[in-house]
């Protein structure tokens, strides 16, 4: 390895991490998204997590200082790292890889902006059930992603039903607030509309798990009932939390 290049990379990362104190602007988001497409190809990059909530619900105003990304590729892990470097990303030392499987989840910093990227990679030929993200297969996230326009540029964002299920699986209070926000803004506070879209997807996953019809129906009832309770509990405070983060 070129030691000079390595030290420059680490020094750059040090100053980036010290300087990064602000929210991600829409312009910065677009730049990072385009740089990631330079690695993985157009249409193969999907925004998930808090930033997806931001985009779907508040048109890029919810506070968040990092990005969660699912990306599909036929490249090797080594090729990905090389192309990420060439397109302006450096590995983040605070937790470079997920130790159980270092090629599935990596952390990077966008050198130009200092934004941290949590990157979940779907490799060509990967088994469907292998290494899901918050319980959702990566291929489903890629294949069902929605295009959203931000400042005359289109980015791909995780399907809102899948995002709700990911937040449900994560199970933190902030996730419940985000669930209420998604149902309020994407489904116009119509829980029935969300339910109609969610039930076929939930049923499909339960069938994949091998459950019988009765167990599937009971599980759907429990999940939908819990999501309805979350929505009722948090719908009135979700926009207050948004306002505090802006």
DRENDO-1510 file (C-alpha; in Angstrom, 1 decimal, always signed):
<recs>
REC; n; res; u; v; w
REC; 1; UNK; +0.0; +0.0; +0.0 .
REC; 2; UNK; +1.1; +3.6; -0.7 .
REC; 3; UNK; +1.9; +4.8; +2.8 .
REC; 4; UNK; +1.8; +8.5; +1.8 .
REC; 5; UNK; -1.6; +8.0; +0.2 .
REC; 6; UNK; -2.8; +6.1; +3.3 .
REC; 7; UNK; -1.6; +8.9; +5.7 .
REC; 8; UNK; -3.2; +11.6; +3.6 .
REC; 9; UNK; -6.5; +9.6; +3.6 .
REC; 10; UNK; -6.4; +9.3; +7.4 .
REC; 11; UNK; -5.5; +13.0; +7.9 .
REC; 12; UNK; -8.3; +14.0; +5.6 .
REC; 13; UNK; -10.7; +11.8; +7.6 .
REC; 14; UNK; -9.6; +13.4; +10.9 .
REC; 15; UNK; -10.3; +16.9; +9.7 .
REC; 16; UNK; -13.6; +15.9; +8.1 .
REC; 17; UNK; -14.8; +14.3; +11.3 .
REC; 18; UNK; -13.9; +17.3; +13.4 .
REC; 19; UNK; -15.6; +19.7; +11.0 .
REC; 20; UNK; -18.9; +17.7; +10.5 .
REC; 21; UNK; -21.4; +19.4; +12.8 .
REC; 22; UNK; -24.3; +20.2; +10.5 .
REC; 23; UNK; -27.3; +18.7; +8.9 .
REC; 24; UNK; -27.1; +17.3; +5.3 .
REC; 25; UNK; -28.4; +19.8; +2.8 .
REC; 26; UNK; -30.4; +18.6; -0.3 .
REC; 27; UNK; -27.5; +19.6; -2.5 .
REC; 28; UNK; -25.0; +17.5; -0.5 .
REC; 29; UNK; -27.4; +14.6; -0.5 .
REC; 30; UNK; -27.7; +14.7; -4.3 .
REC; 31; UNK; -23.9; +14.9; -4.7 .
REC; 32; UNK; -23.3; +11.9; -2.4 .
REC; 33; UNK; -26.0; +10.0; -4.2 .
REC; 34; UNK; -24.4; +10.7; -7.6 .
REC; 35; UNK; -21.0; +9.7; -6.3 .
REC; 36; UNK; -22.4; +6.4; -5.1 .
REC; 37; UNK; -24.0; +5.8; -8.5 .
REC; 38; UNK; -20.5; +6.3; -9.9 .
REC; 39; UNK; -19.6; +3.2; -7.9 .
REC; 40; UNK; -22.6; +1.0; -8.2 .
REC; 41; UNK; -24.3; +2.3; -11.3 .
REC; 42; UNK; -27.5; +4.2; -12.0 .
REC; 43; UNK; -30.6; +2.7; -10.4 .
REC; 44; UNK; -28.6; +0.6; -8.0 .
REC; 45; UNK; -28.5; +2.9; -5.0 .
REC; 46; UNK; -31.4; +3.2; -2.5 .
REC; 47; UNK; -31.7; +5.5; +0.5 .
REC; 48; UNK; -33.1; +3.9; +3.7 .
REC; 49; UNK; -33.3; +4.8; +7.4 .
REC; 50; UNK; -33.9; +8.3; +8.8 .
REC; 51; UNK; -33.0; +10.1; +5.6 .
REC; 52; UNK; -35.7; +8.1; +3.7 .
REC; 53; UNK; -38.2; +9.3; +6.3 .
REC; 54; UNK; -37.0; +12.8; +5.8 .
REC; 55; UNK; -37.4; +12.6; +2.0 .
REC; 56; UNK; -40.8; +10.8; +1.9 .
REC; 57; UNK; -42.4; +12.9; +4.7 .
REC; 58; UNK; -40.9; +16.3; +4.9 .
REC; 59; UNK; -39.1; +17.0; +1.6 .
REC; 60; UNK; -35.6; +16.9; +3.1 .
REC; 61; UNK; -36.1; +18.9; +6.3 .
REC; 62; UNK; -35.8; +16.3; +9.0 .
REC; 63; UNK; -32.5; +16.5; +10.9 .
REC; 64; UNK; -30.1; +13.7; +10.2 .
REC; 65; UNK; -26.3; +13.8; +9.8 .
REC; 66; UNK; -25.6; +10.4; +8.2 .
REC; 67; UNK; -26.9; +8.3; +5.4 .
REC; 68; UNK; -28.1; +4.6; +5.3 .
REC; 69; UNK; -27.8; +3.1; +1.8 .
REC; 70; UNK; -28.5; -0.2; +0.2 .
REC; 71; UNK; -26.6; -0.8; -3.0 .
REC; 72; UNK; -26.6; -3.6; -5.6 .
REC; 73; UNK; -23.5; -4.7; -7.4 .
REC; 74; UNK; -21.7; -7.4; -9.4 .
REC; 75; UNK; -18.3; -6.1; -8.2 .
REC; 76; UNK; -16.1; -7.8; -5.7 .
REC; 77; UNK; -15.5; -6.3; -2.3 .
REC; 78; UNK; -12.0; -5.2; -3.3 .
REC; 79; UNK; -13.3; -3.5; -6.5 .
REC; 80; UNK; -16.0; -1.7; -4.5 .
REC; 81; UNK; -13.4; -0.3; -2.1 .
REC; 82; UNK; -11.2; +0.9; -5.0 .
REC; 83; UNK; -14.1; +2.6; -6.8 .
REC; 84; UNK; -15.4; +4.1; -3.6 .
REC; 85; UNK; -12.0; +5.7; -3.0 .
REC; 86; UNK; -11.9; +6.9; -6.7 .
REC; 87; UNK; -15.4; +8.5; -6.2 .
REC; 88; UNK; -14.6; +10.4; -3.0 .
REC; 89; UNK; -15.2; +8.0; -0.1 .
REC; 90; UNK; -12.8; +6.8; +2.7 .
REC; 91; UNK; -13.3; +3.9; +5.1 .
REC; 92; UNK; -14.5; +5.1; +8.6 .
REC; 93; UNK; -12.2; +3.8; +11.3 .
REC; 94; UNK; -14.7; +3.9; +14.1 .
REC; 95; UNK; -16.4; +0.8; +12.8 .
REC; 96; UNK; -15.1; -0.1; +9.4 .
REC; 97; UNK; -16.9; -3.4; +8.9 .
REC; 98; UNK; -19.5; -5.7; +10.5 .
REC; 99; UNK; -17.2; -8.3; +11.9 .
REC; 100; UNK; -19.6; -11.3; +11.3 .
REC; 101; UNK; -19.4; -10.7; +7.6 .
REC; 102; UNK; -17.2; -7.8; +6.5 .
REC; 103; UNK; -18.4; -7.7; +2.9 .
REC; 104; UNK; -22.1; -7.1; +3.7 .
REC; 105; UNK; -22.0; -3.9; +5.7 .
REC; 106; UNK; -19.4; -1.1; +5.7 .
REC; 107; UNK; -19.0; +2.4; +7.0 .
REC; 108; UNK; -17.5; +5.2; +4.9 .
REC; 109; UNK; -17.1; +8.9; +5.0 .
REC; 110; UNK; -17.8; +11.1; +2.0 .
REC; 111; UNK; -14.6; +13.2; +1.8 .
REC; 112; UNK; -16.0; +16.3; +0.2 .
REC; 113; UNK; -18.8; +16.7; +2.8 .
REC; 114; UNK; -17.7; +14.7; +5.8 .
REC; 115; UNK; -21.1; +12.8; +5.8 .
REC; 116; UNK; -21.0; +9.3; +7.2 .
REC; 117; UNK; -22.4; +6.5; +5.1 .
REC; 118; UNK; -23.7; +3.1; +6.4 .
REC; 119; UNK; -23.6; +0.9; +3.3 .
REC; 120; UNK; -25.4; -2.4; +3.0 .
REC; 121; UNK; -24.3; -4.2; -0.1 .
REC; 122; UNK; -26.4; -6.7; -2.2 .
REC; 123; UNK; -23.9; -8.8; -4.2 .
REC; 124; UNK; -24.8; -10.5; -7.5 .
REC; 125; UNK; -25.9; -14.1; -6.7 .
REC; 126; UNK; -26.5; -13.5; -3.0 .
REC; 127; UNK; -29.2; -15.7; -1.4 .
REC; 128; UNK; -32.4; -13.8; -0.9 .
REC; 129; UNK; -32.6; -14.4; +2.9 .
REC; 130; UNK; -28.9; -13.7; +3.5 .
REC; 131; UNK; -28.2; -10.6; +5.6 .
REC; 132; UNK; -31.4; -8.7; +5.5 .
REC; 133; UNK; -31.6; -5.1; +6.7 .
REC; 134; UNK; -33.8; -4.7; +9.7 .
REC; 135; UNK; -35.6; -7.9; +8.6 .
REC; 136; UNK; -36.2; -6.9; +5.0 .
REC; 137; UNK; -34.3; -8.7; +2.1 .
REC; 138; UNK; -32.0; -6.3; +0.3 .
REC; 139; UNK; -33.3; -7.3; -3.1 .
REC; 140; UNK; -36.8; -6.3; -2.1 .
REC; 141; UNK; -35.5; -2.9; -1.0 .
REC; 142; UNK; -33.7; -2.5; -4.4 .
REC; 143; UNK; -36.6; -3.8; -6.5 .
REC; 144; UNK; -39.4; -1.9; -4.9 .
REC; 145; UNK; -37.7; +1.4; -4.4 .
REC; 146; UNK; -39.5; +4.6; -5.3 .
REC; 147; UNK; -38.1; +7.5; -7.3 .
REC; 148; UNK; -38.4; +10.9; -5.6 .
REC; 149; UNK; -37.5; +14.2; -7.1 .
REC; 150; UNK; -35.3; +16.6; -5.1 .
REC; 151; UNK; -34.2; +19.8; -6.7 .
REC; 152; UNK; -34.9; +18.5; -10.2 .
REC; 153; UNK; -32.9; +15.3; -9.5 .
REC; 154; UNK; -34.3; +11.9; -8.9 .
REC; 155; UNK; -33.1; +9.6; -6.1 .
REC; 156; UNK; -34.4; +6.2; -5.1 .
REC; 157; UNK; -35.9; +5.7; -1.7 .
REC; 158; UNK; -37.1; +2.6; +0.0 .
REC; 159; UNK; -40.8; +1.7; -0.4 .
REC; 160; UNK; -42.8; +3.3; +2.5 .
REC; 161; UNK; -44.4; +0.0; +3.6 .
REC; 162; UNK; -41.0; -1.6; +3.8 .
REC; 163; UNK; -39.6; +1.4; +5.7 .
REC; 164; UNK; -42.4; +1.1; +8.2 .
REC; 165; UNK; -41.7; -2.6; +8.6 .
REC; 166; UNK; -38.0; -1.9; +9.1 .
REC; 167; UNK; -38.8; +0.7; +11.7 .
REC; 168; UNK; -41.2; -1.8; +13.4 .
REC; 169; UNK; -38.5; -4.4; +13.5 .
REC; 170; UNK; -35.9; -1.9; +14.9 .
REC; 171; UNK; -38.4; -1.2; +17.7 .
REC; 172; UNK; -36.9; +2.1; +19.2 .
REC; 173; UNK; -39.1; +5.0; +20.2 .
REC; 174; UNK; -37.6; +7.1; +17.4 .
REC; 175; UNK; -38.6; +4.4; +15.0 .
REC; 176; UNK; -42.2; +4.5; +16.3 .
REC; 177; UNK; -42.2; +8.3; +15.8 .
REC; 178; UNK; -41.0; +7.7; +12.3 .
REC; 179; UNK; -43.8; +5.2; +11.7 .
REC; 180; UNK; -46.4; +7.7; +12.7 .
REC; 181; UNK; -44.8; +10.3; +10.5 .
REC; 182; UNK; -44.8; +8.0; +7.4 .
REC; 183; UNK; -48.5; +7.1; +7.9 .
REC; 184; UNK; -49.4; +10.7; +8.5 .
REC; 185; UNK; -47.6; +12.2; +5.5 .
REC; 186; UNK; -47.3; +9.4; +2.9 .
REC; 187; UNK; -50.8; +8.0; +3.5 .
REC; 188; UNK; -52.4; +11.3; +4.5 .
REC; 189; UNK; -53.2; +10.1; +8.0 .
REC; 190; UNK; -55.3; +7.3; +6.6 .
REC; 191; UNK; -54.3; +4.1; +8.5 .
REC; 192; UNK; -56.6; +2.0; +6.3 .
REC; 193; UNK; -54.8; +3.0; +3.2 .
REC; 194; UNK; -51.5; +2.0; +4.8 .
REC; 195; UNK; -53.0; -1.2; +6.0 .
REC; 196; UNK; -54.3; -2.1; +2.5 .
REC; 197; UNK; -50.8; -1.8; +1.1 .
REC; 198; UNK; -49.0; -3.5; +4.0 .
REC; 199; UNK; -51.1; -6.6; +4.5 .
REC; 200; UNK; -50.1; -8.3; +1.2 .
REC; 201; UNK; -46.4; -7.6; +1.8 .
REC; 202; UNK; -46.5; -8.8; +5.4 .
REC; 203; UNK; -48.4; -11.9; +4.3 .
REC; 204; UNK; -45.8; -12.7; +1.6 .
REC; 205; UNK; -43.0; -12.6; +4.2 .
REC; 206; UNK; -44.9; -14.8; +6.6 .
REC; 207; UNK; -45.5; -17.3; +3.9 .
REC; 208; UNK; -41.8; -17.4; +3.1 .
REC; 209; UNK; -41.2; -18.2; +6.7 .
REC; 210; UNK; -43.2; -21.4; +6.4 .
REC; 211; UNK; -46.1; -20.5; +8.7 .
REC; 212; UNK; -49.5; -22.0; +8.2 .
REC; 213; UNK; -52.6; -19.9; +7.2 .
REC; 214; UNK; -54.0; -19.6; +10.6 .
REC; 215; UNK; -50.7; -18.5; +12.1 .
REC; 216; UNK; -50.2; -16.1; +9.3 .
REC; 217; UNK; -53.6; -14.5; +9.8 .
REC; 218; UNK; -53.0; -14.2; +13.6 .
REC; 219; UNK; -49.6; -12.7; +13.0 .
REC; 220; UNK; -50.9; -10.1; +10.5 .
REC; 221; UNK; -53.6; -9.2; +13.0 .
REC; 222; UNK; -51.0; -8.7; +15.7 .
REC; 223; UNK; -48.6; -6.7; +13.6 .
REC; 224; UNK; -51.3; -4.4; +12.1 .
REC; 225; UNK; -52.8; -3.9; +15.6 .
REC; 226; UNK; -49.4; -3.0; +17.0 .
REC; 227; UNK; -48.7; -0.6; +14.1 .
REC; 228; UNK; -52.2; +1.0; +14.6 .
REC; 229; UNK; -51.4; +1.5; +18.3 .
REC; 230; UNK; -48.0; +3.1; +17.5 .
REC; 231; UNK; -49.7; +5.4; +15.0 .
REC; 232; UNK; -52.3; +6.5; +17.6 .
REC; 233; UNK; -49.7; +7.0; +20.3 .
REC; 234; UNK; -47.2; +9.0; +18.3 .
REC; 235; UNK; -49.1; +10.8; +15.5 .
REC; 236; UNK; -49.6; +14.0; +17.5 .
REC; 237; UNK; -45.9; +14.3; +18.5 .
REC; 238; UNK; -44.2; +13.2; +15.3 .
REC; 239; UNK; -44.3; +16.7; +13.7 .
REC; 240; UNK; -43.2; +18.3; +17.0 .
REC; 241; UNK; -40.1; +16.1; +16.9 .
REC; 242; UNK; -39.6; +17.1; +13.2 .
REC; 243; UNK; -39.7; +20.8; +14.2 .
REC; 244; UNK; -37.1; +20.2; +17.0 .
REC; 245; UNK; -34.7; +18.6; +14.5 .
REC; 246; UNK; -34.9; +21.3; +11.8 .
</recs>
